Amino acid sequence: MGLAAWPNAEILAKMAELIDAGKVQVFVNRTFPLEDANAAMVYRMQSKEPGKVVLTILDGSGK
């Protein structure tokens, strides 16, 4: 079970400060293109590996 927090301006400013200082790191376990969102959800539910599952969105230029 996770914890939920409702960010406010003060919390978001502190998070931005920590990110800018390089003190916050996110471990990305795996990425999926947006069109494979269902597969990403299945992977996340079945995986025991730590880290975030990220959906990538390409703009019209392929970036």
C-alpha positions as CSV (number, residue, x, y, z in Angstrom):
1,M,0.0,0.0,0.0
2,G,1.4,3.4,-0.9
3,L,1.2,6.7,0.7
4,A,-0.6,9.7,-0.8
5,A,0.2,13.3,-0.4
6,W,-1.5,16.4,-1.7
7,P,1.3,18.7,-2.9
8,N,1.1,22.4,-2.3
9,A,3.2,25.3,-3.5
10,E,5.7,24.9,-0.7
11,I,6.2,21.2,-1.2
12,L,6.5,21.6,-5.0
13,A,9.1,24.3,-4.5
14,K,11.1,22.1,-2.2
15,M,10.9,19.2,-4.6
16,A,12.1,21.5,-7.5
17,E,15.0,22.6,-5.3
18,L,16.0,19.0,-4.5
19,I,15.7,18.0,-8.2
20,D,17.8,21.0,-9.3
21,A,20.4,20.1,-6.8
22,G,20.6,16.5,-8.1
23,K,19.4,15.1,-4.8
24,V,16.4,13.3,-6.2
25,Q,16.9,10.3,-8.5
26,V,14.3,8.2,-10.1
27,F,15.0,4.6,-11.1
28,V,13.3,3.8,-14.4
29,N,12.8,0.0,-14.7
30,R,11.3,-0.1,-18.2
31,T,9.7,2.2,-20.8
32,F,6.8,1.5,-23.1
33,P,5.4,3.6,-26.0
34,L,2.0,5.1,-25.2
35,E,0.3,2.8,-27.6
36,D,1.5,-0.2,-25.4
37,A,0.0,1.3,-22.2
38,N,-2.0,-1.9,-21.6
39,A,1.2,-4.0,-21.8
40,A,2.9,-1.5,-19.4
41,M,0.2,-1.9,-16.9
42,V,0.3,-5.7,-17.1
43,Y,4.1,-5.6,-16.7
44,R,3.8,-3.3,-13.7
45,M,1.2,-5.5,-12.0
46,Q,3.3,-8.7,-12.5
47,S,6.8,-7.4,-12.1
48,K,8.6,-7.7,-8.8
49,E,11.4,-5.5,-10.0
50,P,11.9,-2.1,-8.4
51,G,11.6,1.2,-10.3
52,K,9.1,3.1,-12.4
53,V,7.4,2.0,-15.6
54,V,7.3,5.0,-17.9
55,L,5.1,5.6,-20.9
56,T,6.8,7.5,-23.7
57,I,5.0,9.9,-26.0
58,L,6.4,10.9,-29.3
59,D,5.5,14.2,-31.0
60,G,5.0,14.4,-34.7
61,S,8.7,14.7,-35.4
62,G,9.5,11.3,-33.8
63,K,11.1,12.7,-30.8
